[in-house]
Amino acid sequence: MPKEVLRQQFTVERFIKIPEEVREAYLNIGRPTPLMRAKRLEEMLNTPAKIYFKFEGATPTGSHKINTALPQAYFAKAEGVNHVVTETGAGQWGTAVALAARMYNMESTIFMVKVSYEQKPQRRTIMELYGGKVYASPTNLTEYGRKVLAENPSHPGSLGVAMSEAIEYALTNNYRYLVGSVLDVAILHQSVIGQEAMKQMDILGEEPDILIGCVGGGSNFGGFAFPFLGAKRGEKFIAVGSYEIPKFSQGDYMYDFPDSAGLLPMVKMITLGKDYVPPPIYAGGLRYHGAAPSLSLLIKEGIVEWREYSEPEIFEAAKLFAEAQGIVPAPESAHAIKAVIDEALKVKKNHERKVIVFNLSGHGLLDLPNYESMMKRLSK
């Protein structure tokens, strides 16, 4: 990893200055992103709750991932590196790395989880348009990939496997590895979301009661919620995962490897185990065996609550949100929307007036094949 990224991973500083060049890059990709009120969703739910969402789908790459790709690519370039490597699940992170690398005139190689590579060819196309080289993981390019394929030639791939391949490939070629989630440095960079949202809430004269985000590794939830949590703003914080990847309900809080090969140092987190192979579900960004150490600790201490939702539940939530607001959410973000709907209905039942704010981490316009397959399955 770039040296400055490693330094920030282990820093004890409360605040780290964003380099001016990165701030300029943020402006270039449309930051600050809008904080919007979901007025029609409120009306359709007939709830007294006010619902706001931070729309990270407004960035060129369609998700929050660009917020950490840009500083990491900048720090790699500052070291004189000309090639960066990473993994991607649903494709949002790989897309962000491909664009960030191109913005700093670097090459990029992305190991994309095989099932997502096959489900989402449009994501692959965008990465290649940005100049990235994209491979379906597991591959024959790395020793670890060959080992996985030897054991199971039809392995669907996982974030842990792709991560291991990317790290090995970077080490072998003296490139730099960029990390998309899980490690706290990614959450640090994503905190631009929460900092903007706090300022936007101030401008609106609103104070949040309930804050919600979906969780794959934890970067979009942490980046959105941690600034509010640190400022002691908000009564309830809800992290939402997938029922089909039950790390919150069935995972253990223990030391484990972030990647399947065990190349990265162990971290203490909620985990299903590094060898866990997630099923090939509709939300590729949630197909990860663990959660960020800081988020895991907050859940363990009861400071952050969790929910897990199934495919039929999140599909209905996504459909309702699209009908209400006109925005097709990423399937990952639809998990957060389902929790928002549940909380809004609870507020209605209890005759309360609450302000609910959630992070819509990405749009789902490149997930339409997944939605199409969900519609077919759920209509049977």
Backbone hydrogen bonds in HBPLUS format (Angstrom, degrees):
<---DONOR---> <-ACCEPTOR-->    atom                        ^
c    i                          cat <-CA-CA->   ^        H-A-AA   ^      H-
h    n   atom  resd res      DA  || num        DHA   H-A  angle D-A-AA Bond
n    s   type  num  typ     dist DA aas  dist angle  dist       angle   num
A0005-VAL N   A0002-PRO O   3.02 MM   3  5.29 124.7  2.34 103.8 118.3     1
A0006-LEU N   A0002-PRO O   3.07 MM   4  6.47 155.9  2.13 154.9 162.1     2
A0007-ARG N   A0003-LYS O   2.89 MM   4  6.19 156.4  1.94 148.9 156.1     3
A0008-GLN N   A0004-GLU O   2.98 MM   4  6.15 156.7  2.04 141.3 147.0     4
A0009-GLN N   A0005-VAL O   2.95 MM   4  6.18 141.4  2.10 140.9 152.0     5
A0009-GLN N   A0006-LEU O   3.12 MM   3  4.95 120.5  2.49  90.5 105.9     6
A0010-PHE N   A0006-LEU O   3.30 MM   4  6.62 143.4  2.44 146.7 153.9     7
A0011-THR N   A0008-GLN O   3.45 MM   3  5.00 165.0  2.48  95.1  99.4     8
A0022-VAL N   A0019-PRO O   2.94 MM   3  5.29 126.3  2.23 105.8 119.8     9
A0023-ARG N   A0019-PRO O   2.99 MM   4  6.38 155.5  2.05 153.8 161.7    10
A0024-GLU N   A0020-GLU O   2.95 MM   4  6.24 153.7  2.02 149.0 155.7    11
A0025-ALA N   A0021-GLU O   3.07 MM   4  6.30 146.9  2.18 133.5 142.6    12
A0026-TYR N   A0022-VAL O   2.83 MM   4  6.15 150.7  1.92 149.7 157.8    13
A0027-LEU N   A0023-ARG O   3.05 MM   4  6.40 154.5  2.12 146.1 152.1    14
A0028-ASN N   A0024-GLU O   3.02 MM   4  6.27 148.4  2.12 141.2 150.2    15
A0029-ILE N   A0025-ALA O   3.11 MM   4  6.47 135.7  2.32 144.2 154.8    16
A0029-ILE N   A0026-TYR O   3.22 MM   3  5.33 132.9  2.45  97.1 108.8    17
A0031-ARG N   A0026-TYR O   2.94 MM   5  5.35 166.4  1.96 147.8 144.9    18
A0030-GLY N   A0027-LEU O   3.17 MM   3  5.21 163.6  2.19 104.7 108.3    19
A0055-PHE N   A0034-PRO O   2.96 MM  21  5.73 170.0  1.97 174.4 177.5    20
A0036-MET N   A0053-PHE O   2.85 MM  17  5.36 166.0  1.87 156.5 153.6    21
A0053-PHE N   A0036-MET O   2.73 MM  17  5.36 154.8  1.80 153.8 162.7    22
A0038-ALA N   A0051-ILE O   2.80 MM  13  5.46 161.9  1.83 147.2 153.6    23
A0042-GLU N   A0038-ALA O   3.05 MM   4  6.38 157.2  2.10 151.5 157.8    24
A0043-GLU N   A0039-LYS O   3.04 MM   4  6.37 156.3  2.10 146.2 152.4    25
A0044-MET N   A0040-ARG O   2.86 MM   4  6.10 156.8  1.92 147.7 153.9    26
A0045-LEU N   A0041-LEU O   2.96 MM   4  6.13 146.0  2.08 147.6 156.3    27
A0046-ASN N   A0042-GLU O   2.85 MM   4  5.86 114.1  2.29 134.0 151.8    28
A0047-THR N   A0042-GLU O   3.22 MM   5  5.59 160.8  2.26 148.2 153.3    29
A0046-ASN N   A0043-GLU O   3.09 MM   3  4.76 139.4  2.26  90.3 102.5    30
A0050-LYS N   A0354-LYS O   2.92 MM 304  6.37 159.1  1.96 159.0 165.4    31
A0356-ILE N   A0050-LYS O   2.74 MM 306  6.05 167.6  1.76 174.6 176.5    32
A0052-TYR N   A0356-ILE O   2.80 MM 304  6.22 162.5  1.83 161.9 168.1    33
A0358-PHE N   A0052-TYR O   2.99 MM 306  6.52 151.1  2.08 145.2 152.8    34
A0054-LYS N   A0358-PHE O   2.96 MM 304  6.42 153.8  2.03 155.0 163.6    35
A0360-LEU N   A0054-LYS O   2.93 MM 306  5.79 153.1  2.01 145.8 154.7    36
A0058-ALA N   A0055-PHE O   3.40 MM   3  6.01 163.2  2.43 111.0 113.8    37
A0056-GLU N   A0360-LEU O   3.05 MM 304  6.01 147.1  2.16 146.4 156.6    38
A0059-THR N   A0056-GLU O   3.44 MM   3  6.17 170.0  2.45 118.4 118.6    39
A0062-GLY N   A0059-THR O   2.94 MM   3  5.11 153.9  2.01 108.3 116.9    40
A0363-HIS N   A0062-GLY O   3.08 MM 301  5.74 144.5  2.21 147.7 158.2    41
A0064-HIS N   A0361-SER O   3.01 MM 297  5.56 133.2  2.23 158.5 163.8    42
A0067-ASN N   A0064-HIS O   3.01 MM   3  5.94 164.1  2.03 132.4 136.3    43
A0068-THR N   A0065-LYS O   3.32 MM   3  6.12 153.3  2.39 120.7 124.6    44
A0069-ALA N   A0065-LYS O   3.27 MM   4  6.46 154.2  2.34 147.3 154.5    45
A0070-LEU N   A0066-ILE O   3.14 MM   4  6.00 165.9  2.16 146.4 146.9    46
A0072-GLN N   A0068-THR O   3.20 MM   4  6.19 161.8  2.24 145.6 151.2    47
A0073-ALA N   A0069-ALA O   2.91 MM   4  5.96 159.6  1.95 149.3 155.2    48
A0074-TYR N   A0070-LEU O   2.92 MM   4  6.05 156.5  1.97 150.6 157.8    49
A0075-PHE N   A0071-PRO O   2.92 MM   4  6.14 157.7  1.97 149.0 153.8    50
A0076-ALA N   A0072-GLN O   2.99 MM   4  6.21 148.9  2.09 143.3 152.1    51
A0077-LYS N   A0073-ALA O   2.91 MM   4  6.12 161.5  1.95 150.5 155.3    52
A0078-ALA N   A0074-TYR O   2.96 MM   4  6.19 149.7  2.05 143.9 152.6    53
A0079-GLU N   A0076-ALA O   3.05 MM   3  5.26 141.6  2.20 101.2 112.4    54
A0081-VAL N   A0076-ALA O   3.26 MM   5  5.62 159.4  2.31 150.6 145.8    55
A0080-GLY N   A0077-LYS O   2.89 MM   3  5.16 159.1  1.93 110.6 117.0    56
A0107-GLU N   A0082-ASN O   2.92 MM  25  6.16 174.1  1.92 142.5 141.6    57
A0176-ARG N   A0083-HIS O   3.28 MM  93  6.72 158.2  2.33 147.4 153.8    58
A0084-VAL N   A0107-GLU O   2.96 MM  23  6.38 159.1  2.01 147.7 150.2    59
A0109-THR N   A0084-VAL O   3.01 MM  25  6.53 147.9  2.11 150.8 160.9    60
A0085-VAL N   A0176-ARG O   2.86 MM  91  6.14 152.4  1.94 156.0 160.3    61
A0178-LEU N   A0085-VAL O   3.02 MM  93  6.28 159.3  2.06 165.5 170.1    62
A0086-THR N   A0109-THR O   3.09 MM  23  6.61 148.9  2.19 158.5 167.3    63
A0111-PHE N   A0086-THR O   2.93 MM  25  6.36 161.9  1.96 147.9 152.5    64
A0088-THR N   A0111-PHE O   2.94 MM  23  6.25 139.5  2.11 148.8 144.3    65
A0113-VAL N   A0088-THR O   2.96 MM  25  6.36 163.1  1.99 169.1 174.4    66
A0095-THR N   A0091-GLY O   2.95 MM   4  6.01 156.3  2.00 147.1 153.6    67
A0096-ALA N   A0092-GLN O   3.02 MM   4  6.26 154.6  2.09 143.5 150.3    68
A0097-VAL N   A0093-TRP O   2.92 MM   4  6.22 158.9  1.97 155.7 161.0    69
A0098-ALA N   A0094-GLY O   2.94 MM   4  6.10 161.4  1.97 148.7 154.0    70
A0099-LEU N   A0095-THR O   3.08 MM   4  6.31 159.9  2.12 148.6 153.3    71
A0100-ALA N   A0096-ALA O   2.88 MM   4  6.03 167.4  1.90 150.7 155.0    72
A0101-ALA N   A0097-VAL O   2.84 MM   4  5.89 163.7  1.87 151.4 155.8    73
A0102-ARG N   A0098-ALA O   3.16 MM   4  6.29 156.9  2.22 137.8 144.1    74
A0103-MET N   A0099-LEU O   2.86 MM   4  6.14 150.9  1.94 151.8 160.6    75
A0104-TYR N   A0100-ALA O   3.20 MM   4  6.50 133.2  2.43 139.8 150.8    76
A0104-TYR N   A0101-ALA O   3.14 MM   3  5.29 135.9  2.34  98.0 110.0    77
A0106-MET N   A0101-ALA O   2.70 MM   5  4.80 162.1  1.73 138.0 141.0    78
A0105-ASN N   A0102-ARG O   3.00 MM   3  4.71 161.7  2.04 104.8 105.8    79
A0133-LYS N   A0108-SER O   2.95 MM  25  6.28 160.6  1.99 144.1 149.7    80
A0110-ILE N   A0133-LYS O   2.73 MM  23  6.05 167.1  1.75 168.4 170.4    81
A0135-TYR N   A0110-ILE O   2.91 MM  25  6.34 158.2  1.96 163.4 169.3    82
A0112-MET N   A0135-TYR O   2.73 MM  23  5.86 155.1  1.79 162.9 171.2    83
A0137-SER N   A0112-MET O   2.73 MM  25  5.53 169.0  1.74 142.9 145.7    84
A0116-SER N   A0113-VAL O   2.95 MM   3  5.48 122.8  2.28 114.9 129.2    85
A0117-TYR N   A0113-VAL O   2.86 MM   4  6.03 155.3  1.92 154.1 161.7    86
A0114-LYS N   A0137-SER O   2.84 MM  23  5.05 147.7  1.94 159.1 149.9    87
A0118-GLU N   A0114-LYS O   3.00 MM   4  6.28 147.2  2.11 150.3 157.5    88
A0115-VAL N   A0156-PRO O   3.01 MM  41  5.33 142.9  2.15 167.6 156.1    89
A0119-GLN N   A0115-VAL O   2.95 MM   4  6.08 148.3  2.05 136.3 145.9    90
A0120-LYS N   A0116-SER O   2.77 MM   4  5.57 154.1  1.83 151.3 155.1    91
A0123-ARG N   A0120-LYS O   3.18 MM   3  5.64 130.1  2.45 109.3 120.0    92
A0125-THR N   A0121-PRO O   2.96 MM   4  6.26 152.2  2.04 145.6 153.4    93
A0126-ILE N   A0122-GLN O   2.99 MM   4  6.33 156.6  2.05 150.6 155.5    94
A0127-MET N   A0123-ARG O   3.05 MM   4  6.35 165.9  2.07 154.4 157.6    95
A0128-GLU N   A0124-ARG O   3.01 MM   4  6.26 156.4  2.07 149.3 155.9    96
A0129-LEU N   A0125-THR O   2.84 MM   4  6.09 146.3  1.95 146.5 156.7    97
A0130-TYR N   A0126-ILE O   2.98 MM   4  6.30 145.1  2.10 148.2 157.0    98
A0132-GLY N   A0127-MET O   2.82 MM   5  5.24 154.3  1.89 154.2 145.9    99
A0131-GLY N   A0128-GLU O   2.96 MM   3  4.87 151.3  2.04  97.6 106.6   100
A0146-ARG N   A0142-THR O   3.02 MM   4  6.25 160.1  2.06 148.1 153.1   101
A0147-LYS N   A0143-GLU O   3.04 MM   4  6.25 149.2  2.14 142.8 151.3   102
A0148-VAL N   A0144-TYR O   3.00 MM   4  6.29 159.6  2.04 153.4 157.7   103
A0149-LEU N   A0145-GLY O   3.00 MM   4  6.22 162.6  2.03 151.3 156.0   104
A0150-ALA N   A0146-ARG O   2.92 MM   4  6.03 145.3  2.04 141.3 150.8   105
A0151-GLU N   A0147-LYS O   3.17 MM   4  6.43 147.5  2.28 143.2 150.8   106
A0152-ASN N   A0148-VAL O   2.91 MM   4  6.14 146.1  2.02 144.4 154.9   107
A0155-HIS N   A0152-ASN O   2.99 MM   3  5.28 147.6  2.10 128.7 124.6   108
A0162-ALA N   A0158-SER O   2.96 MM   4  6.20 172.7  1.97 157.8 159.8   109
A0163-MET N   A0159-LEU O   2.80 MM   4  5.85 155.0  1.87 147.0 154.3   110
A0164-SER N   A0160-GLY O   3.11 MM   4  6.28 155.5  2.17 139.1 145.1   111
A0260-SER N   A0160-GLY O   3.09 MM 100  4.57 169.5  2.10  99.4 102.6   112
A0165-GLU N   A0161-VAL O   2.97 MM   4  6.31 157.5  2.02 152.7 158.9   113
A0166-ALA N   A0162-ALA O   2.93 MM   4  6.14 160.9  1.97 149.7 154.8   114
A0167-ILE N   A0163-MET O   3.00 MM   4  6.22 162.8  2.03 153.0 157.2   115
A0168-GLU N   A0164-SER O   3.02 MM   4  6.16 167.5  2.03 149.6 153.3   116
A0169-TYR N   A0165-GLU O   2.88 MM   4  6.02 160.5  1.92 150.5 156.4   117
A0170-ALA N   A0166-ALA O   2.92 MM   4  6.11 155.8  1.98 146.9 153.3   118
A0171-LEU N   A0167-ILE O   2.91 MM   4  6.14 163.1  1.94 153.8 158.3   119
A0172-THR N   A0168-GLU O   2.90 MM   4  6.03 162.6  1.93 151.3 156.2   120
A0173-ASN N   A0169-TYR O   3.15 MM   4  6.22 149.8  2.25 141.4 148.2   121
A0174-ASN N   A0170-ALA O   2.92 MM   4  5.67 110.4  2.42 140.7 155.2   122
A0175-TYR N   A0170-ALA O   2.93 MM   5  4.60 151.5  2.01 135.9 140.6   123
A0183-LEU N   A0181-SER O   2.69 MM   2  5.74 137.8  1.87 114.0  99.6   124
A0186-ALA N   A0183-LEU O   3.07 MM   3  5.82 142.0  2.22 118.2 126.5   125
A0188-LEU N   A0184-ASP O   2.86 MM   4  6.14 152.6  1.93 147.3 155.4   126
A0189-HIS N   A0185-VAL O   3.14 MM   4  6.42 160.8  2.18 145.2 147.8   127
A0190-GLN N   A0186-ALA O   2.99 MM   4  6.22 150.2  2.08 141.1 150.2   128
A0191-SER N   A0187-ILE O   2.98 MM   4  6.13 117.5  2.38 141.9 156.5   129
A0191-SER N   A0188-LEU O   3.17 MM   3  5.31 150.2  2.26 100.6 109.6   130
A0192-VAL N   A0189-HIS O   3.47 MM   3  6.38 168.7  2.49 118.3 119.7   131
A0193-ILE N   A0190-GLN O   2.89 MM   3  5.89 164.4  1.92 130.1 132.9   132
A0195-GLN N   A0191-SER O   2.94 MM   4  6.15 164.0  1.97 155.8 160.7   133
A0196-GLU N   A0192-VAL O   3.05 MM   4  6.03 158.9  2.10 137.2 142.8   134
A0197-ALA N   A0193-ILE O   2.92 MM   4  6.14 161.6  1.95 149.3 155.3   135
A0194-GLY N   A0223-GLY O   3.06 MM  29  5.89 142.0  2.21 135.9 134.4   136
A0198-MET N   A0194-GLY O   2.89 MM   4  6.07 154.4  1.96 148.7 154.3   137
A0199-LYS N   A0195-GLN O   3.26 MM   4  6.48 162.7  2.29 144.4 148.4   138
A0200-GLN N   A0196-GLU O   2.86 MM   4  6.15 156.8  1.92 153.1 160.7   139
A0201-MET N   A0197-ALA O   2.84 MM   4  6.04 151.7  1.92 147.8 155.1   140
A0202-ASP N   A0198-MET O   2.99 MM   4  6.25 150.4  2.08 144.1 152.3   141
A0203-ILE N   A0199-LYS O   3.01 MM   4  6.35 154.5  2.08 147.1 153.5   142
A0204-LEU N   A0200-GLN O   3.05 MM   4  6.31 148.2  2.16 141.0 149.5   143
A0205-GLY N   A0201-MET O   2.91 MM   4  6.04 119.1  2.29 135.5 151.7   144
A0206-GLU N   A0201-MET O   2.99 MM   5  5.26 162.1  2.02 152.5 152.5   145
A0205-GLY N   A0202-ASP O   3.00 MM   3  4.91 138.8  2.17  94.7 107.2   146
A0209-ASP N   A0355-VAL O   2.86 MM 146  5.21 166.8  1.88 144.2 147.3   147
A0235-GLU N   A0209-ASP O   2.74 MM  26  5.02 148.1  1.84 125.3 135.8   148
A0236-LYS N   A0209-ASP O   2.99 MM  27  6.39 156.4  2.05 159.2 165.0   149
A0210-ILE N   A0355-VAL O   3.14 MM 145  6.46 164.2  2.17 152.2 154.8   150
A0357-VAL N   A0210-ILE O   2.87 MM 147  6.25 167.0  1.88 169.1 173.0   151
A0211-LEU N   A0236-LYS O   2.89 MM  25  6.33 161.1  1.93 159.9 165.4   152
A0238-ILE N   A0211-LEU O   2.89 MM  27  6.30 162.5  1.92 161.5 167.2   153
A0212-ILE N   A0357-VAL O   3.04 MM 145  6.47 149.5  2.14 147.3 155.9   154
A0359-ASN N   A0212-ILE O   3.11 MM 147  6.63 149.7  2.21 159.6 167.7   155
A0213-GLY N   A0238-ILE O   3.21 MM  25  6.67 153.4  2.28 167.0 171.4   156
A0240-VAL N   A0213-GLY O   2.96 MM  27  6.15 156.1  2.02 149.5 154.1   157
A0215-VAL N   A0240-VAL O   2.72 MM  25  5.63 138.2  1.90 160.7 152.3   158
A0292-ALA N   A0217-GLY O   2.72 MM  75  5.70 145.4  1.84 166.7 168.3   159
A0222-GLY N   A0218-GLY O   2.91 MM   4  5.80 160.8  1.95 144.4 150.8   160
A0223-GLY N   A0219-SER O   2.84 MM   4  5.72 160.6  1.88 139.6 146.1   161
A0224-PHE N   A0220-ASN O   3.14 MM   4  6.04 147.0  2.25 134.2 141.9   162
A0225-ALA N   A0221-PHE O   2.74 MM   4  5.78 171.9  1.74 159.7 162.6   163
A0226-PHE N   A0222-GLY O   2.86 MM   4  5.16 155.0  1.92 134.2 142.6   164
A0229-LEU N   A0225-ALA O   2.90 MM   4  6.12 160.7  1.93 156.4 163.0   165
A0230-GLY N   A0226-PHE O   2.75 MM   4  5.93 162.8  1.78 159.5 163.0   166
A0231-ALA N   A0227-PRO O   3.02 MM   4  6.16 142.0  2.17 138.1 148.0   167
A0233-ARG N   A0228-PHE O   2.85 MM   5  5.02 174.4  1.85 150.5 151.0   168
A0232-LYS N   A0229-LEU O   3.05 MM   3  4.96 156.1  2.11 101.4 107.8   169
A0305-GLU N   A0237-PHE O   2.80 MM  68  6.03 159.2  1.84 173.1 166.1   170
A0239-ALA N   A0305-GLU O   2.83 MM  66  6.13 171.8  1.83 150.1 149.7   171
A0307-ARG N   A0239-ALA O   2.96 MM  68  6.40 140.3  2.12 152.0 156.9   172
A0241-GLY N   A0307-ARG O   2.82 MM  66  6.16 170.3  1.83 155.3 155.8   173
A0309-TYR N   A0241-GLY O   3.15 MM  68  6.66 153.1  2.23 148.2 148.3   174
A0245-ILE N   A0242-SER O   3.16 MM   3  5.22 146.6  2.28  99.2 108.7   175
A0243-TYR N   A0309-TYR O   2.76 MM  66  4.79 166.6  1.78 127.9 124.6   176
A0247-LYS N   A0245-ILE O   2.81 MM   2  5.90 141.9  1.95 109.8  98.7   177
A0250-GLN N   A0246-PRO O   2.78 MM   4  5.59 150.4  1.87 148.8 157.4   178
A0251-GLY N   A0247-LYS O   2.81 MM   4  4.29 135.4  2.01 112.1 120.2   179
A0252-ASP N   A0271-THR O   2.89 MM  19  5.42 155.4  1.95 152.5 145.8   180
A0271-THR N   A0252-ASP O   2.82 MM  19  5.42 155.1  1.88 144.9 151.6   181
A0254-MET N   A0269-MET O   3.04 MM  15  5.62 158.4  2.08 148.6 142.4   182
A0269-MET N   A0254-MET O   2.89 MM  15  5.62 162.4  1.92 149.3 144.1   183
A0256-ASP N   A0267-VAL O   2.92 MM  11  5.64 157.6  1.97 144.5 147.2   184
A0267-VAL N   A0256-ASP O   2.90 MM  11  5.64 160.1  1.94 157.0 154.5   185
A0262-GLY N   A0259-ASP O   3.33 MM   3  5.54 147.6  2.44 102.2 111.2   186
A0291-ALA N   A0270-ILE O   3.09 MM  21  5.69 119.7  2.47 152.2 164.6   187
A0272-LEU N   A0289-HIS O   2.80 MM  17  5.17 150.3  1.89 141.0 151.2   188
A0276-TYR N   A0273-GLY O   3.00 MM   3  5.42 165.4  2.02 117.8 122.0   189
A0281-ILE N   A0279-PRO O   2.75 MM   2  5.62 131.3  1.99 114.8  99.0   190
A0286-LEU N   A0283-ALA O   3.03 MM   3  5.79 164.8  2.05 124.0 128.8   191
A0287-ARG N   A0284-GLY O   3.17 MM   3  5.33 165.5  2.19 109.7 113.7   192
A0288-TYR N   A0286-LEU O   2.88 MM   2  5.64 137.4  2.06 104.4  92.0   193
A0296-SER N   A0292-ALA O   2.77 MM   4  5.94 163.5  1.80 162.6 168.4   194
A0297-LEU N   A0293-PRO O   2.96 MM   4  6.16 156.3  2.02 148.3 153.7   195
A0298-LEU N   A0294-SER O   3.12 MM   4  6.36 159.0  2.16 144.5 149.9   196
A0299-ILE N   A0295-LEU O   2.93 MM   4  6.19 153.2  2.00 152.9 160.2   197
A0300-LYS N   A0296-SER O   2.86 MM   4  6.06 160.4  1.90 147.8 153.9   198
A0301-GLU N   A0297-LEU O   2.88 MM   4  6.10 148.4  1.98 148.0 156.3   199
A0303-ILE N   A0298-LEU O   2.89 MM   5  5.19 138.3  2.07 164.2 164.9   200
A0304-VAL N   A0298-LEU O   3.20 MM   6  5.52 158.3  2.25 116.0 116.4   201
A0302-GLY N   A0299-ILE O   3.00 MM   3  5.02 154.2  2.07 102.6 110.8   202
A0314-ILE N   A0310-SER O   3.05 MM   4  6.36 164.3  2.07 161.1 165.5   203
A0315-PHE N   A0311-GLU O   2.96 MM   4  6.03 152.5  2.04 154.7 162.5   204
A0316-GLU N   A0312-PRO O   3.26 MM   4  6.40 163.8  2.28 144.4 147.3   205
A0317-ALA N   A0313-GLU O   3.17 MM   4  6.41 153.7  2.24 142.4 149.9   206
A0318-ALA N   A0314-ILE O   2.86 MM   4  6.02 160.5  1.90 147.6 152.4   207
A0319-LYS N   A0315-PHE O   2.94 MM   4  6.14 160.5  1.98 151.3 156.7   208
A0320-LEU N   A0316-GLU O   2.98 MM   4  6.12 160.3  2.02 145.4 150.6   209
A0321-PHE N   A0317-ALA O   2.98 MM   4  6.17 159.2  2.02 148.3 154.1   210
A0322-ALA N   A0318-ALA O   2.91 MM   4  6.09 158.3  1.96 148.6 154.7   211
A0323-GLU N   A0319-LYS O   2.96 MM   4  6.16 157.0  2.02 147.2 153.4   212
A0324-ALA N   A0320-LEU O   2.91 MM   4  6.07 147.0  2.02 142.4 152.0   213
A0325-GLN N   A0321-PHE O   2.74 MM   4  5.76 176.4  1.74 158.7 160.0   214
A0326-GLY N   A0322-ALA O   2.81 MM   4  4.63 137.3  1.99 120.9 130.4   215
A0364-GLY N   A0328-VAL O   2.64 MM  36  5.21 159.9  1.68 143.3 138.8   216
A0330-ALA N   A0362-GLY O   2.94 MM  32  5.40 157.7  1.99 140.4 133.1   217
A0333-SER N   A0330-ALA O   2.95 MM   3  5.17 111.1  2.44 103.6 119.3   218
A0334-ALA N   A0330-ALA O   2.97 MM   4  6.28 139.4  2.14 149.7 162.3   219
A0335-HIS N   A0332-GLU O   3.12 MM   3  5.72 153.1  2.20 111.3 118.6   220
A0336-ALA N   A0333-SER O   2.97 MM   3  5.31 122.2  2.31 104.8 118.2   221
A0337-ILE N   A0333-SER O   3.10 MM   4  6.52 153.9  2.17 146.4 154.3   222
A0338-LYS N   A0334-ALA O   2.97 MM   4  6.18 152.0  2.05 143.4 149.3   223
A0339-ALA N   A0335-HIS O   3.28 MM   4  6.61 154.4  2.35 142.6 148.6   224
A0340-VAL N   A0336-ALA O   2.92 MM   4  6.25 150.5  2.01 147.8 157.0   225
A0341-ILE N   A0337-ILE O   2.89 MM   4  6.20 159.1  1.94 153.8 158.3   226
A0342-ASP N   A0338-LYS O   3.02 MM   4  6.29 163.0  2.05 148.0 152.4   227
A0343-GLU N   A0339-ALA O   2.91 MM   4  6.13 161.3  1.95 149.7 154.6   228
A0344-ALA N   A0340-VAL O   2.82 MM   4  5.99 155.9  1.88 150.6 157.9   229
A0345-LEU N   A0341-ILE O   2.96 MM   4  6.16 155.4  2.03 151.0 156.8   230
A0346-LYS N   A0342-ASP O   3.00 MM   4  6.20 144.5  2.13 140.5 150.7   231
A0347-VAL N   A0343-GLU O   2.91 MM   4  6.17 153.2  1.99 146.8 153.7   232
A0348-LYS N   A0344-ALA O   3.06 MM   4  6.31 150.4  2.16 138.2 146.2   233
A0349-LYS N   A0345-LEU O   2.93 MM   4  6.17 158.6  1.98 144.8 150.1   234
A0350-ASN N   A0346-LYS O   2.96 MM   4  6.16 153.2  2.03 147.8 154.6   235
A0352-GLU N   A0347-VAL O   2.99 MM   5  5.14 173.9  1.99 150.6 152.6   236
A0351-HIS N   A0348-LYS O   3.17 MM   3  5.10 159.1  2.22 101.9 107.8   237
A0367-ASP N   A0364-GLY O   2.90 MM   3  4.85 158.5  1.95 106.2 111.7   238
A0370-ASN N   A0367-ASP O   2.94 MM   3  5.28 121.5  2.29 107.1 122.1   239
A0371-TYR N   A0367-ASP O   3.00 MM   4  6.39 155.6  2.06 152.5 160.4   240
A0372-GLU N   A0368-LEU O   2.76 MM   4  5.96 154.1  1.83 151.7 159.5   241
A0373-SER N   A0369-PRO O   2.97 MM   4  6.23 156.3  2.03 143.5 148.9   242
A0374-MET N   A0370-ASN O   2.92 MM   4  6.18 149.5  2.02 144.6 153.7   243
A0375-MET N   A0371-TYR O   2.86 MM   4  6.11 159.2  1.91 150.4 155.5   244
A0376-LYS N   A0372-GLU O   3.09 MM   4  6.39 152.6  2.17 145.3 152.2   245
A0377-ARG N   A0373-SER O   2.99 MM   4  6.20 163.5  2.02 146.9 151.4   246
A0378-LEU N   A0374-MET O   2.80 MM   4  5.87 168.7  1.81 159.2 162.4   247
A0379-SER N   A0375-MET O   3.10 MM   4  5.93 126.6  2.39 133.1 143.7   248
A0380-LYS N   A0377-ARG O   3.41 MM   3  5.73 160.0  2.46 104.6 110.3   249
